[in-house]
């Protein structure tokens, strides 16, 4: 985890939290994700003439990731419908790093050393603290929690699949371009069938903000994929999920959801965990 990789992943965390907030802000989740996914498709197609086609060995990963991303989008839409942004987002993102650590050890043979393992553990403790704070003082909506947990497992799955795929691709930008182009077809196609002749009228009021979300989404994941070619998957996953703290701040400022001292403490744990992962690097 060099300073350059760390900076790239932290920037990805900020942009990722922003596009998730945009997706949550659009009341009709199908509208939001149609614009974000369709915008990603357009950006991916625009990138393909200027990037290398991924190597043959990367395509099984890329196609598998596309399927997992569709499942992820569906679960994320359900999470946002059922729960507050400050609850659903931390649980979904906070579940992923530990699962990624296990999957990366099994499939990528990346077993973190003592410093990195300590950093991942502390970071996950901070992220879990944010998630638990989102549930305080009320009876949990277990359906919403279950959807958010399932979203986290999907995140972990595509993180490891894409980590292996981008390393086999020969071009991180070529991989992200084709990944966006392939996976971006499904949700817009479903939406067009669902709305039929009314599609343009339904999407138009949210087009600008939705396409902004798409650009942020592509930028965030491109940074992560580039980082995955230069560092191990588990520390990158833990560091990327610092977006939870950004998401909590966005929830407090724009959605009037409480932040509170426990989240400040969780952010402190996350910072210490990042420091340990940098020491390991």
C-alpha positions as CSV (number, residue, x, y, z in Angstrom):
1,X,0.0,0.0,0.0
2,X,2.2,2.8,-1.3
3,X,1.1,6.5,-0.8
4,X,0.0,6.7,-4.5
5,X,-2.2,3.6,-4.1
6,X,-3.6,4.8,-0.8
7,X,-4.4,8.2,-2.3
8,X,-6.2,6.6,-5.3
9,X,-8.3,4.4,-3.1
10,X,-9.2,7.2,-0.7
11,X,-10.3,9.3,-3.7
12,X,-12.3,6.3,-4.9
13,X,-14.0,6.1,-1.5
14,X,-15.1,9.7,-1.7
15,X,-16.5,9.4,-5.2
16,X,-18.1,6.1,-4.4
17,X,-20.0,7.6,-1.4
18,X,-21.1,10.5,-3.6
19,X,-22.6,8.3,-6.3
20,X,-24.3,6.1,-3.7
21,X,-25.8,9.2,-2.1
22,X,-27.1,10.4,-5.5
23,X,-28.6,6.9,-6.1
24,X,-30.3,7.1,-2.7
25,X,-31.5,10.7,-3.3
26,X,-33.5,9.7,-6.5
27,X,-36.7,8.4,-5.0
28,X,-37.5,5.9,-7.7
29,X,-34.6,3.5,-7.4
30,X,-35.1,2.1,-10.9
31,X,-34.8,5.6,-12.4
32,X,-31.6,6.2,-10.4
33,X,-29.9,3.0,-11.3
34,X,-31.0,3.1,-14.9
35,X,-29.3,6.4,-15.3
36,X,-26.2,5.4,-13.4
37,X,-25.9,2.0,-15.2
38,X,-26.8,3.4,-18.6
39,X,-24.4,6.3,-18.1
40,X,-21.7,3.8,-17.3
41,X,-22.5,2.0,-20.5
42,X,-22.1,5.2,-22.5
43,X,-18.8,6.0,-20.8
44,X,-17.5,2.5,-21.3
45,X,-18.4,2.6,-25.0
46,X,-16.7,6.0,-25.4
47,X,-13.6,4.6,-23.7
48,X,-13.2,1.4,-25.7
49,X,-11.7,3.0,-28.9
50,X,-8.9,4.5,-26.8
51,X,-8.1,1.5,-24.6
52,X,-6.7,-2.0,-25.1
53,X,-9.1,-4.9,-25.4
54,X,-8.6,-7.1,-22.3
55,X,-6.5,-10.2,-22.8
56,X,-8.3,-13.5,-23.4
57,X,-7.7,-14.7,-19.9
58,X,-9.5,-11.8,-18.4
59,X,-12.8,-12.3,-20.1
60,X,-14.2,-15.1,-17.9
61,X,-13.6,-12.8,-14.9
62,X,-15.1,-9.8,-16.7
63,X,-18.3,-11.7,-17.7
64,X,-18.7,-13.2,-14.2
65,X,-18.2,-9.8,-12.6
66,X,-20.9,-8.4,-14.9
67,X,-23.4,-10.9,-13.6
68,X,-22.4,-10.3,-10.0
69,X,-22.7,-6.5,-10.5
70,X,-26.3,-6.9,-11.7
71,X,-27.1,-8.9,-8.6
72,X,-25.3,-6.2,-6.5
73,X,-27.3,-3.4,-8.1
74,X,-30.6,-5.2,-7.5
75,X,-29.7,-5.8,-3.8
76,X,-28.5,-2.3,-3.4
77,X,-31.7,-0.9,-4.8
78,X,-33.7,-3.1,-2.4
79,X,-31.4,-2.0,0.6
80,X,-32.0,1.7,-0.3
81,X,-35.8,1.1,-0.5
82,X,-36.0,-0.6,2.9
83,X,-33.5,1.3,5.0
84,X,-32.0,4.7,5.7
85,X,-28.9,5.6,3.7
86,X,-26.9,5.9,7.0
87,X,-27.9,2.3,7.9
88,X,-28.0,0.5,4.6
89,X,-24.7,1.9,3.2
90,X,-22.5,1.2,6.2
91,X,-23.8,-2.4,6.6
92,X,-23.4,-3.2,2.9
93,X,-19.9,-1.7,2.6
94,X,-18.7,-2.9,6.0
95,X,-19.5,-6.5,5.4
96,X,-17.1,-6.7,2.4
97,X,-13.5,-6.4,3.7
98,X,-13.5,-9.4,5.9
99,X,-15.1,-11.6,3.2
100,X,-12.6,-10.2,0.7
101,X,-9.8,-11.1,3.1
102,X,-11.0,-14.8,3.1
103,X,-11.7,-15.0,-0.6
104,X,-8.3,-13.4,-1.5
105,X,-6.5,-15.8,0.7
106,X,-8.3,-18.8,-1.0
107,X,-8.3,-17.7,-4.6
108,X,-5.5,-15.1,-4.9
109,X,-3.2,-16.7,-2.3
110,X,-2.8,-13.3,-0.6
111,X,-2.5,-13.9,3.1
112,X,-2.0,-10.5,4.9
113,X,1.0,-10.2,7.3
114,X,0.6,-9.1,10.9
115,X,0.6,-5.4,10.3
116,X,-1.8,-5.6,7.3
117,X,-4.1,-8.0,9.2
118,X,-4.2,-5.7,12.2
119,X,-5.0,-2.8,10.0
120,X,-7.8,-4.7,8.3
121,X,-9.2,-5.8,11.6
122,X,-9.1,-2.2,13.1
123,X,-10.7,-0.8,9.9
124,X,-13.4,-3.4,10.0
125,X,-14.0,-2.6,13.7
126,X,-14.5,1.1,12.8
127,X,-16.8,0.3,9.9
128,X,-18.8,-2.1,12.0
129,X,-19.1,0.7,14.6
130,X,-20.7,3.0,12.0
131,X,-23.1,0.3,11.0
132,X,-24.2,-0.5,14.6
133,X,-24.6,3.2,15.3
134,X,-27.0,3.4,12.4
135,X,-29.2,0.8,14.2
136,X,-29.1,2.4,17.7
137,X,-32.2,3.0,19.7
138,X,-34.7,1.2,17.5
139,X,-35.7,-2.3,16.5
140,X,-33.7,-3.4,13.5
141,X,-35.5,-3.9,10.2
142,X,-34.2,-7.4,9.7
143,X,-35.3,-7.5,6.0
144,X,-33.3,-4.3,5.4
145,X,-30.3,-5.6,7.3
146,X,-30.4,-8.9,5.4
147,X,-30.5,-7.1,2.1
148,X,-27.6,-4.9,3.1
149,X,-25.6,-7.9,4.3
150,X,-26.3,-9.8,1.0
151,X,-25.2,-6.6,-0.8
152,X,-21.9,-6.8,1.1
153,X,-21.3,-10.4,0.1
154,X,-21.9,-9.4,-3.6
155,X,-19.4,-6.5,-3.2
156,X,-16.8,-9.0,-1.8
157,X,-17.4,-11.4,-4.7
158,X,-17.0,-8.8,-7.5
159,X,-14.0,-7.3,-5.7
160,X,-12.1,-10.5,-5.8
161,X,-13.3,-11.5,-9.3
162,X,-12.3,-8.1,-10.7
163,X,-9.0,-8.1,-8.9
164,X,-8.0,-11.3,-10.6
165,X,-9.5,-10.2,-13.9
166,X,-7.8,-6.8,-14.1
167,X,-4.5,-8.4,-13.3
168,X,-5.0,-10.8,-16.2
169,X,-6.3,-8.1,-18.6
170,X,-3.1,-6.2,-19.3
171,X,-4.9,-2.9,-19.1
172,X,-6.9,-1.6,-16.1
173,X,-8.6,1.1,-18.2
174,X,-9.4,-1.4,-20.9
175,X,-11.0,-3.7,-18.3
176,X,-13.1,-1.0,-16.8
177,X,-14.3,0.2,-20.2
178,X,-15.4,-3.2,-21.3
179,X,-16.8,-4.1,-17.9
180,X,-19.0,-0.9,-18.0
181,X,-20.0,-1.6,-21.6
182,X,-21.1,-5.2,-20.8
183,X,-22.8,-4.8,-17.5
184,X,-24.4,-1.5,-18.3
185,X,-26.9,-3.1,-20.8
186,X,-29.1,-5.1,-18.5
187,X,-30.8,-2.5,-16.2
188,X,-31.5,0.1,-18.9
189,X,-32.9,-2.7,-21.1
190,X,-35.2,-3.8,-18.3
191,X,-36.3,-0.2,-17.6
192,X,-37.1,0.4,-21.3
193,X,-39.2,-2.7,-21.4
194,X,-40.9,-1.6,-18.1
195,X,-41.7,1.9,-19.1
196,X,-42.0,1.4,-22.9
197,X,-42.8,4.7,-24.6
198,X,-42.6,6.7,-21.4
199,X,-38.9,6.0,-20.7
200,X,-37.6,9.4,-21.8
201,X,-40.3,11.3,-19.8
202,X,-39.6,9.2,-16.7
203,X,-35.8,9.7,-16.9
204,X,-35.6,13.3,-18.0
205,X,-36.2,15.1,-14.6
206,X,-33.2,13.2,-13.1
207,X,-31.0,12.9,-16.1
208,X,-28.3,15.4,-15.1
209,X,-27.8,14.2,-11.6
210,X,-28.1,10.5,-12.6
211,X,-25.4,10.9,-15.3
212,X,-23.2,12.7,-12.8
213,X,-23.6,9.6,-10.5
214,X,-22.6,7.4,-13.5
215,X,-19.4,9.4,-14.0
216,X,-18.5,9.2,-10.3
217,X,-19.3,5.5,-10.3
218,X,-17.0,4.8,-13.3
219,X,-14.2,7.0,-11.9
220,X,-14.4,5.4,-8.4
221,X,-14.1,1.8,-9.8
222,X,-11.4,2.7,-12.3
223,X,-9.3,4.0,-9.4
224,X,-9.9,0.8,-7.5
225,X,-9.1,-1.5,-10.4
226,X,-5.8,0.4,-11.0
227,X,-4.9,0.0,-7.3
228,X,-5.7,-3.7,-7.5
229,X,-2.9,-4.2,-10.0
230,X,-0.4,-2.7,-7.6
231,X,-1.4,-4.0,-4.1
232,X,-3.2,-6.9,-2.4
233,X,-6.9,-7.1,-2.6
234,X,-7.9,-7.2,1.1
235,X,-6.1,-4.0,2.3
236,X,-7.6,-2.1,-0.8
237,X,-11.1,-3.4,0.1
238,X,-10.7,-2.2,3.7
239,X,-9.3,1.1,2.7
240,X,-12.0,1.7,0.0
241,X,-14.7,1.1,2.6
242,X,-13.6,4.3,4.3
243,X,-16.4,5.6,2.0
244,X,-18.6,4.6,4.9
245,X,-17.4,7.5,6.9
246,X,-18.0,9.8,3.9
247,X,-21.4,8.3,3.4
248,X,-22.2,8.9,7.1
249,X,-21.2,12.5,6.8
250,X,-23.3,12.9,3.6
251,X,-26.3,11.3,5.4
252,X,-25.9,13.8,8.3
253,X,-25.5,16.9,6.1
254,X,-27.9,16.2,3.3
255,X,-30.4,13.6,4.7
256,X,-30.5,15.0,8.2
257,X,-29.4,11.7,9.7
258,X,-27.5,11.8,13.0
259,X,-23.7,11.4,13.0
260,X,-22.6,11.4,16.7
261,X,-19.5,10.7,18.7
262,X,-19.5,6.9,18.0
263,X,-19.0,7.6,14.3
264,X,-16.1,9.9,15.1
265,X,-14.6,7.1,17.2
266,X,-15.1,4.7,14.3
267,X,-13.4,7.1,12.0
268,X,-10.5,7.2,14.4
269,X,-10.2,3.4,14.3
270,X,-10.3,3.5,10.5
271,X,-7.5,6.1,10.4
272,X,-5.3,3.9,12.7
273,X,-6.1,0.9,10.5
274,X,-5.0,2.7,7.4
275,X,-1.8,3.7,9.2
276,X,-1.0,0.0,9.9
277,X,-1.8,-1.0,6.3
278,X,0.6,1.7,5.1
279,X,3.2,0.4,7.5
280,X,2.8,-3.1,6.1
281,X,3.3,-1.6,2.6
